[in-house]
C-alpha cells in the first residue's frame, strides 16, 4: 500500500520582486517505508519582462514490483555444461530476480533559469540543471542474478525554450536541450548510452475557426 501527503507555501520576500516557495511531499510505501521529498524555489522579477529563478529538490523513485519480488527467466542451462563439465542432465533457470532489500532511488536536483519576454509575442526561457542520482536500481552487469541499487551517477545540461505568437490564432514553440549522462557502479553500458544527448522539437498550433485546431510537431 501507499500513502501520500503534500504541503507547499509561497512567501513574498519583497513586494513584486522576490518570492520563495517551500514545499515537501511525504510518501509511505510498503516496500521502502517513509520518504520525505522536499523542494525549495526562489525567483526574482527585476522587471515585468524578466524572471530569474533557482530551485533545489530531492525526489525519490520507489522500486517497482518486479524489482522487488519479480523473476524474469531468460533460459535454462545444464549445470555441467554451464561450468565447463560434461552434461549432468540437471537444468537450472538463468533468471533475473527481484530483491526485497532494494532502497528507494534518490536524486538531488539543482536548477537555475531565466525567462525573458522579448515582446508581447516572443518569449525565451533558458535553464541549466545538474542532477545527482544515488542508489540507482539497475540490472547487474552479468544480466543474471538480482537487481542492484549500487549504481549512482549524474546528469547535467541546459534547455532553451522559445514561444512565438505569430498571430492571435497561431503559436509556434521551439525547444532544444543538451544532456550529459555519467553512470557509475555495477551497471550495464546501455544505462549511460541509451539516453539521447540532444533533443529538439518545433510545434505549431493553429486555430482554424472556433471548432478546429491544426497541430504540427517536428521532433529530432
C-alpha positions in Angstrom: 0.0 0.0 0.0 1.0 3.6 -0.4 0.1 6.9 1.2 1.0 10.5 0.1 0.8 13.9 1.6 1.9 17.3 0.1 2.4 20.7 1.6 3.5 23.9 0.0 3.7 27.6 0.8 4.8 30.7 -1.2 6.3 33.7 0.6 6.7 37.2 -0.9 10.1 38.4 0.4 9.9 41.8 -1.3 6.8 43.2 -2.9 6.5 42.2 -6.6 10.3 41.3 -6.7 11.4 38.3 -4.6 9.4 35.2 -3.9 10.2 32.0 -2.1 8.4 28.7 -2.4 8.9 25.9 0.2 7.2 22.5 -0.1 7.6 18.8 0.5 5.9 15.6 -0.4 5.7 12.8 2.2 5.3 9.3 0.9 4.8 6.0 2.7 5.3 2.8 0.7 5.2 -0.8 1.9 8.4 -1.6 0.0 10.7 1.2 1.4 8.9 2.9 4.3 8.6 6.6 4.7 10.4 9.1 2.4 10.5 12.9 2.6 10.8 14.8 -0.8 11.5 18.5 0.0 11.9 21.3 -2.5 12.8 25.0 -2.4 12.4 27.5 -5.2 13.4 31.2 -5.3 12.6 33.6 -8.0 13.3 37.3 -8.7 11.4 39.6 -11.1 13.5 42.7 -11.7 11.0 43.9 -14.4 7.7 42.9 -15.9 9.6 41.2 -18.8 12.2 39.1 -16.8 12.2 36.4 -14.2 15.3 34.7 -12.7 14.8 31.5 -10.7 16.7 28.8 -8.9 15.5 25.6 -7.3 16.7 22.6 -5.3 14.6 19.5 -4.8 15.0 15.8 -3.8 12.6 13.4 -5.4 12.7 9.6 -4.9 11.7 6.6 -7.0 10.2 3.6 -5.3 11.3 0.1 -6.6 8.7 -1.5 -8.9 7.0 -4.8 -8.1 9.3 -6.7 -10.4 12.4 -5.1 -9.0 11.3 -6.1 -5.5 10.0 -9.6 -5.9 9.6 -10.5 -9.6 11.5 -13.0 -11.7 12.4 -13.0 -15.4 13.6 -16.4 -16.7 15.7 -16.0 -19.9 16.7 -19.6 -20.4 17.6 -22.9 -18.8 21.1 -24.3 -18.7 22.7 -27.7 -17.9 24.6 -27.4 -14.6 27.5 -29.4 -16.1 27.8 -27.5 -19.3 27.4 -24.2 -17.5 30.6 -24.8 -15.6 32.6 -26.4 -18.4 32.0 -30.0 -17.4 30.1 -32.9 -19.1 26.4 -32.6 -19.2 24.7 -33.6 -16.0 21.1 -33.7 -17.1 20.2 -31.2 -14.4 18.8 -27.9 -15.6 18.6 -24.6 -13.7 17.0 -21.3 -14.8 19.0 -18.4 -15.9 17.0 -15.6 -14.4 16.9 -12.0 -13.2 15.2 -11.8 -9.8 13.9 -9.1 -7.6 15.5 -8.1 -4.3 13.2 -7.0 -1.4 16.1 -5.2 0.3 16.3 -2.6 -2.5 16.0 1.0 -1.3 14.3 3.9 -3.0 16.3 5.8 -5.6 17.2 9.3 -4.6 18.0 12.4 -6.7 19.2 15.8 -5.7 18.3 18.3 -8.4 19.8 21.7 -8.9 18.2 24.1 -11.4 18.8 27.7 -12.5 16.8 29.6 -15.1 15.9 32.8 -16.8 12.7 33.8 -18.6 12.7 36.9 -20.9 9.6 38.3 -22.7 11.3 39.9 -25.7 8.0 41.4 -26.9 4.3 40.8 -26.5 4.6 37.9 -29.0 8.0 36.4 -28.3 9.4 34.8 -25.2 12.7 33.0 -24.5 13.3 30.8 -21.5 16.7 29.2 -20.6 17.6 26.8 -17.8 20.7 24.9 -16.5 20.4 21.8 -14.4 22.5 19.2 -12.5 21.1 16.0 -11.1 22.9 13.8 -8.6 21.5 10.3 -8.5 22.0 8.0 -5.6 21.2 4.3 -5.3 20.2 3.8 -8.9 18.3 0.5 -9.4 19.6 -1.4 -12.4 20.3 -4.8 -13.9 23.6 -6.3 -12.8 26.4 -6.5 -15.4 26.0 -10.3 -15.7 22.3 -9.9 -16.6 21.5 -12.8 -14.3 21.2 -12.6 -10.5 19.3 -9.9 -8.6 18.5 -6.3 -9.3 21.0 -4.0 -7.6 20.8 -0.5 -6.1 24.5 0.2 -6.0 24.5 2.4 -9.1 25.0 6.1 -8.9 25.5 8.9 -11.4 25.0 12.5 -12.6 23.1 14.2 -15.4 23.7 17.8 -16.4 22.8 20.1 -19.2 20.7 23.0 -20.4 17.5 23.8 -22.3 16.3 26.7 -24.4 12.6 27.1 -24.9 11.1 29.7 -27.2 7.5 30.7 -27.9 6.3 32.9 -30.8 2.7 34.1 -31.1 2.8 34.6 -34.8 -0.9 35.7 -35.0 -3.7 35.7 -32.4 -4.7 32.2 -33.6 -1.2 30.8 -34.4 1.6 30.0 -32.0 5.0 28.3 -32.6 7.1 26.8 -29.8 10.6 25.5 -30.2 12.7 23.6 -27.7 16.4 22.5 -27.7 18.1 20.6 -24.9 21.6 19.1 -24.4 22.1 16.4 -21.8 25.3 14.8 -20.4 25.0 11.4 -18.6 27.5 9.7 -16.3 26.5 6.5 -14.6 28.8 4.6 -12.3 28.8 1.3 -10.4 27.8 -2.3 -11.3 25.6 -1.3 -14.3 25.5 -2.2 -18.0 26.9 0.3 -20.5 23.5 1.0 -22.0 22.4 2.6 -18.8 24.6 5.6 -19.8 24.5 5.3 -23.5 20.7 4.9 -24.1 19.9 8.5 -23.2 19.9 10.9 -26.2 22.5 13.7 -25.8 20.5 16.2 -27.9 16.7 16.7 -28.2 14.8 19.3 -30.2 11.3 19.9 -31.4 9.2 22.6 -33.1 5.4 22.7 -32.5 2.9 24.7 -34.4 -0.7 25.3 -33.1 -3.1 26.9 -35.5 -6.8 27.6 -34.6 -9.0 27.3 -37.7 -12.3 28.8 -36.6 -13.9 28.0 -33.3 -14.1 24.2 -33.6 -10.9 23.1 -35.4 -7.3 23.2 -34.3 -4.4 22.1 -36.6 -1.3 20.9 -34.8 2.1 20.0 -36.3 5.2 18.8 -34.5 8.7 18.0 -35.7 11.0 16.1 -33.4 14.7 15.3 -33.6 
